[in-house]
Amino acid sequence: MSTFFIVVILAALFFEYTNGFHDAANAIATSISTRALRPWQALGMAGLLNFVGALLSTSVAATVAKGIVDPNVITLQAVFAGLIGAIIWNLVTWYFGIPSSSSHCLIGGVVGATLVTYGHGVQWVVIGEKVILPTVLSPLIGFVIGILLTVAMAWMFRRVPHGKVNKRFRAIQPFSAALLALSHGQNDAQKTMGIILLALVAAHQLPATADVPMWVKFTCALVMALGTMSGGKRIIRTMGMRITRLRNADGFGAELTASSVLLATGHLGFPVSTTHVISSAIMGVGATYRIKAVRWGITRAIVLAWVLTLPASAAIGAFVAYLLKVLVHYGLIAPL
């Protein structure tokens, strides 16, 4: 194995780590904000169940490895440039506390790098069917289900005093948070598995038809778990406190909604954004009471980040790929 191949693998694992602390808020912010769990309890539980969830399937990894770009065309140079684009956008949005999609910045980075490196090789039809369409539909589904579930729970407990309802849901909310952490691991960790599989194919270590090796599954699961347990307090504050005020029943509803959508899309191999799904579920829950319960100013900033993530990470990935081409052309670095 070449030194550059090892660098690419390390870059992929660093992205997985940033994915963990960037998206830790997805699974635990609501439980922390409603005080169902203490921060250290929530982070520990999320890390453990992210690890378990990452080992459940490889449907999403297969989509990323074989459905985004042509594995017979891609090289390590393009994979590396795409990863750098994704890492930079992840860190920028984390710094400003914006819950953007780690999934989409990874896909965008690789697509941008591939286009600059080769001018072709991007599988647009699959991206449209398995990335763009689910990206548009999954937040809408999360928003609607969040409303419906909240209305159903309000009707079921309409004769029970609010204090008693809150106490009951505080006791069971850790279970919905656990399910969300499990579904997050199943969905998000697999994207880096797919990228590492793509790198193994590009380095001629595996054929294009190969499945994800066990060492890749285990390593990605472990790194994501460690990243999750390191936190991500900026985004936890946005997700749990700034979108809308949540009670325990609301947190339970948002978490159950998001985990249901994520488990379904993970089974189908759709690399959707866990951030989009849980954010829209929280908005749906808040909007059930009254439209003004949702802080739409914050929501507009989140939606803007959603829209910008794919093109912004693609642009950064394309720039890094172009820079590498120039450096190789002028002999400043050896061909990669």
C-alpha atoms as one frame of an Amber mdcrd trajectory, in Angstrom:
protein
   0.000   0.000   0.000   1.260   3.478  -0.923   1.778   6.261   1.568  -0.885
   8.326  -0.184  -3.419   5.521   0.183  -2.824   5.574   3.946  -3.272   9.377
   3.933  -6.613   8.986   2.154  -7.803   6.396   4.697  -6.761   8.656   7.581
  -8.581  11.592   5.959 -11.704   9.423   5.656 -11.502   8.453   9.322 -10.961
  12.084  10.332 -14.102  12.956   8.392 -15.913  10.176  10.251 -14.757  11.671
  13.533 -15.978  15.154  12.545 -19.240  13.543  11.427 -19.597  12.093  14.920
 -19.117  15.336  16.878 -20.881  17.428  14.216 -23.973  15.205  14.206 -23.985
  14.156  17.870 -26.765  16.688  18.360 -29.058  14.719  16.050 -29.579  11.978
  18.590 -29.246  13.723  21.935 -30.096  17.427  21.733 -33.792  16.961  22.465
 -33.133  14.639  25.417 -30.649  17.099  26.914 -32.898  20.140  26.384 -35.881
  18.407  28.043 -33.588  17.145  30.841 -34.539  13.531  30.228 -30.818  12.767
  30.170 -27.746  14.503  31.510 -25.207  15.482  28.816 -22.672  12.812  29.791
 -25.373  10.124  29.842 -26.711  11.197  26.452 -23.284  11.360  24.824 -22.230
   7.969  26.190 -25.461   6.317  25.074 -25.312   7.962  21.639 -21.701   6.872
  21.120 -22.436   3.258  22.044 -25.561   2.998  19.894 -23.911   4.810  16.975
 -21.320   2.024  17.097 -23.954  -0.735  17.164 -26.061   0.916  14.456 -23.075
   1.251  12.148 -22.710  -2.527  12.076 -26.352  -3.287  11.212 -26.176  -3.077
   7.409 -24.201  -1.772   4.426 -26.994  -0.661   2.072 -26.072   3.023   2.330
 -22.348   2.218   1.997 -23.059   0.369  -1.262 -24.890   3.414  -2.641 -22.003
   5.754  -1.767 -19.312   3.379  -3.072 -21.002   2.321  -6.317 -23.833   4.746
  -7.048 -22.397   8.267  -6.736 -19.383   8.068  -9.038 -18.151   5.286 -11.310
 -15.798   3.118  -9.175 -13.953   2.084 -12.342 -13.030   5.721 -13.070 -12.317
   7.195  -9.636  -8.744   7.596  -8.344  -7.302   8.204  -4.905  -6.591  11.812
  -5.885 -10.287  12.522  -6.452 -11.334  10.666  -3.295  -8.836  12.675  -1.237
  -9.943  16.010  -2.731 -13.584  15.152  -2.054 -12.821  14.271   1.556 -10.985
  17.551   2.121 -13.963  19.450   0.702 -16.307  17.600   3.060 -14.078  18.094
   6.105 -13.709  21.841   5.504 -17.465  22.405   5.129 -18.176  20.248   8.197
 -15.771  22.288  10.317 -17.088  25.634   9.037 -20.714  24.775   9.819 -19.739
  23.259  13.181 -17.871  26.435  14.117 -20.948  28.570  13.453 -23.284  26.068
  15.129 -25.227  25.334  11.930 -26.661  21.773  11.762 -25.797  21.058   8.121
 -25.581  17.612   6.538 -22.311  15.686   6.836 -23.734  13.198   4.330 -24.329
  15.781   1.653 -21.000  17.534   2.097 -19.263  14.170   1.589 -21.254  13.417
  -1.563 -20.826  16.978  -2.851 -17.074  16.949  -2.236 -16.548  13.692  -4.125
 -18.768  14.785  -7.037 -16.956  18.134  -7.391 -13.538  16.494  -7.246 -14.528
  13.850  -9.803 -15.830  16.426 -12.287 -12.650  18.523 -12.115 -10.357  15.490
 -12.268 -12.064  13.683 -15.169 -14.977  15.751 -16.445 -17.196  12.660 -16.266
 -17.845   9.603 -14.103 -20.648  11.072 -11.996 -23.753   8.860 -11.984 -26.382
  11.600 -12.158 -29.386   9.306 -12.472 -28.571   7.437  -9.267 -27.795  10.721
  -7.485 -31.186  12.035  -8.541 -33.035   8.908  -7.401 -31.123   8.073  -4.219
 -29.782  11.450  -3.040 -31.693  14.452  -4.406 -35.225  13.014  -4.268 -34.857
  11.552  -0.738 -33.176  14.816   0.326 -36.284  16.759  -0.675 -38.848  14.248
   0.583 -37.358  13.077   3.898 -37.560  16.473   5.698 -41.122  16.943   4.444
 -42.051  13.476   5.669 -40.364  14.169   9.017 -42.230  17.479   9.360 -45.637
  15.944   8.579 -45.156  12.840  10.754 -43.937  15.074  13.593 -47.194  17.031
  13.421 -49.387  13.923  13.158 -47.652  12.121  16.020 -47.856  15.173  18.278
 -51.578  15.597  17.530 -52.170  11.890  18.229 -50.339  12.039  21.569 -52.172
  15.210  22.571 -55.502  13.502  21.894 -54.504  10.302  23.734 -53.459  12.225
  26.865 -56.023  15.031  26.648 -57.538  14.169  30.047 -54.215  13.694  31.835
 -52.681  16.721  33.636 -49.689  18.213  31.751 -47.339  17.651  34.665 -48.123
  13.959  34.811 -47.770  13.599  31.010 -44.390  15.294  31.127 -43.210  13.005
  33.925 -44.251   9.879  32.023 -42.522  10.933  28.829 -39.379  11.951  30.689
 -39.109   8.334  31.838 -39.445   6.881  28.316 -37.682   9.556  26.275 -34.246
   7.902  26.708 -35.606   4.955  24.712 -36.614   7.155  21.766 -33.222   8.887
  21.956 -31.542   5.468  21.934 -33.496   4.434  18.831 -32.506   7.670  17.098
 -28.828   7.130  17.967 -29.043   3.596  16.580 -30.624   4.793  13.308 -28.071
   7.611  13.052 -25.226   5.113  13.310 -26.844   2.861  10.732 -27.188   5.733
   8.274 -24.223   8.047   8.751 -21.307   5.747   9.546 -21.963   3.807   6.361
 -21.189   6.807   4.162 -17.549   6.810   5.203 -17.492   3.019   4.829 -18.557
   3.581   1.228 -15.814   6.164   0.658 -13.134   3.850   2.075 -14.434   1.029
  -0.138 -14.188   3.442  -3.076 -10.577   4.215  -2.080  -9.765   0.490  -1.863
 -11.144  -0.004  -5.378  -9.218   3.037  -6.688  -6.004   1.666  -5.143  -6.683
  -1.737  -6.786  -6.910  -3.411  -3.398 -10.426  -4.706  -4.092 -12.591  -5.252
  -7.191 -15.412  -2.804  -7.938 -17.977  -5.481  -7.008 -16.546  -6.075  -3.514
 -18.510  -5.634  -0.294 -17.349  -3.530   2.653 -14.608  -5.423   4.566 -15.223
  -6.108   8.244 -12.208  -4.053   9.346 -13.682  -1.018   7.548 -17.071  -1.506
   9.251 -15.547  -1.861  12.702 -13.091   1.036  12.330 -15.720   3.473  11.004
 -18.162   2.452  13.727 -15.542   2.980  16.438 -14.325   6.343  15.099 -17.870
   7.680  14.751 -18.663   6.573  18.303 -15.576   8.385  19.616 -16.496  11.511
  17.656 -20.047  11.403  19.002 -18.872  11.099  22.592 -16.619  14.133  22.130
 -19.779  16.212  21.798 -20.625  19.136  19.573 -22.106  21.601  22.051 -22.606
  24.412  19.525 -24.998  22.375  17.393 -26.656  20.720  20.407 -27.650  24.210
  21.544 -29.170  25.042  18.146 -31.019  21.752  17.730 -32.304  21.404  21.270
 -33.041  24.958  22.324 -33.055  27.477  19.479 -35.499  25.957  16.956 -38.413
  25.668  19.399 -39.058  25.028  23.077 -39.494  21.306  23.684 -41.235  19.370
  26.424 -40.534  15.696  27.100 -43.516  14.539  25.026 -42.328  16.779  22.171
 -38.794  15.397  22.345 -40.135  11.847  22.338 -42.289  12.598  19.289 -39.457
  14.251  17.349 -37.017  11.429  18.119 -39.485   8.663  17.273 -40.393  10.414
  14.009 -36.792  10.905  12.927 -35.660   7.380  13.832 -38.572   5.851  11.888
 -37.680   7.809   8.759 -33.958   7.053   9.107 -34.420   3.320   9.659 -36.612
   3.142   6.554 -34.223   5.127   4.336 -31.216   3.216   5.691 -32.874  -0.071
   4.760 -33.516   1.258   1.235 -29.916   2.452   0.850 -30.769   6.171   0.640
 -27.930   8.328   2.077 -30.278  10.953   3.514 -29.292  13.605   6.012 -29.997
  12.737   9.629 -29.680  16.456  10.372 -32.439  17.343   7.918 -34.777  14.674
   9.261 -34.481  15.445  12.984 -34.541  19.225  12.373 -37.738  18.976  10.332
 -39.298  16.664  12.937 -38.559  19.242  15.663 -40.088  21.971  13.476 -43.184
  19.833  12.912 -43.602  19.205  16.627 -43.206  22.925  17.414 -45.578  24.021
  14.655 -48.301  21.714  16.025 -48.937  24.089  18.923 -48.721  27.306  16.953
 -46.709  28.531  13.989 -44.934  31.156  16.079 -43.646  28.478  18.454 -40.943
  27.742  15.876 -38.191  30.335  15.626 -38.333  30.668  11.858 -35.318  33.004
  11.738 -33.108  30.169  12.977 -34.964  27.755  10.717 -34.253  29.887   7.639
 -30.529  29.792   8.448 -30.696  25.992   8.781 -32.571  25.601   5.492 -30.056
  27.885   3.772 -27.261  25.616   5.027 -29.166  22.619   3.649 -29.373  24.252
   0.224 -25.738  25.388   0.201 -24.105  22.204   1.508 -24.007  20.173  -1.730
 -22.765  22.979  -4.019 -20.415  24.478  -1.413 -18.694  21.186  -0.582 -18.606
  20.335  -4.317 -16.888  23.669  -5.007 -14.309  23.090  -2.258 -13.695  19.513
  -3.447 -13.322  20.783  -7.023 -10.847  23.469  -5.918  -8.707  20.953  -4.007
  -8.751  18.570  -6.997  -7.710  21.407  -9.339  -4.930  22.442  -6.951  -3.599
  18.871  -6.881  -3.639  18.744 -10.705  -1.650  21.987 -10.910   0.900  20.790
  -8.350   1.371  17.520 -10.229   1.590  19.328 -13.603   4.407  21.603 -12.444
   6.249  18.782 -10.719   5.801  20.210  -7.246   4.450  16.876  -6.063   4.731
  13.393  -7.523   1.725  11.991  -9.456  -0.755  10.590  -6.957
